[in-house]
Amino acid sequence: MLTSMPAEAIHLTALREAMTSPALSARTRARLVRRDDAARFGAIVPDLPYFHRYAVEVIRYVARLPAQPSRWGAAIHGAGAVALLVAS
């Protein structure tokens, strides 16, 4: 039985939930639906810097060890992703 999900799934879930929000304009919703591939890719972009050591991190994940710190990942995942969203 799966007791946790990969972190990227939370971003995809947040995207799916945001797309159903009544606060989202119909134009934006239509664009997200039309470009679903780009929307899903954009949802996981903040986590991509963590994959530069993909094989090592998969082994750590399977062993239930925490991911190794990544300065680049922290910069993009932290304030960088929020700044990007606010700017767009």
Solvent accessible surface area in square Angstrom, and as a share of the most:
residue,aa,sasa,rsa
1,M,226,1.01
2,L,138,0.68
3,T,108,0.63
4,S,65,0.42
5,M,104,0.46
6,P,62,0.39
7,A,65,0.51
8,E,42,0.19
9,A,30,0.23
10,I,97,0.49
11,H,42,0.19
12,L,69,0.34
13,T,32,0.19
14,A,57,0.44
15,L,28,0.14
16,R,152,0.56
17,E,108,0.48
18,A,51,0.39
19,M,30,0.13
20,T,103,0.60
21,S,36,0.23
22,P,136,0.85
23,A,99,0.77
24,L,40,0.20
25,S,60,0.39
26,A,79,0.62
27,R,181,0.66
28,T,55,0.32
29,R,73,0.27
30,A,51,0.40
31,R,122,0.44
32,L,40,0.20
33,V,92,0.53
34,R,161,0.59
35,R,128,0.47
36,D,57,0.29
37,D,89,0.46
38,A,45,0.35
39,A,15,0.11
40,R,118,0.43
41,F,117,0.49
42,G,41,0.40
43,A,18,0.14
44,I,43,0.22
45,V,49,0.28
46,P,19,0.12
47,D,7,0.04
48,L,70,0.35
49,P,14,0.09
50,Y,61,0.23
51,F,68,0.28
52,H,122,0.54
53,R,70,0.25
54,Y,125,0.48
55,A,69,0.53
56,V,71,0.41
57,E,22,0.10
58,V,59,0.34
59,I,120,0.61
60,R,54,0.20
61,Y,111,0.42
62,V,113,0.65
63,A,57,0.44
64,R,196,0.71
65,L,92,0.46
66,P,100,0.63
67,A,69,0.53
68,Q,60,0.27
69,P,125,0.79
70,S,11,0.07
71,R,222,0.81
72,W,165,0.58
73,G,0,0.00
74,A,60,0.46
75,A,60,0.46
76,I,45,0.23
77,H,74,0.33
78,G,36,0.34
79,A,83,0.65
80,G,30,0.29
81,A,19,0.14
82,V,93,0.53
83,A,61,0.47
84,L,118,0.59
85,L,132,0.66
86,V,120,0.69
87,A,89,0.69
88,S,120,0.78
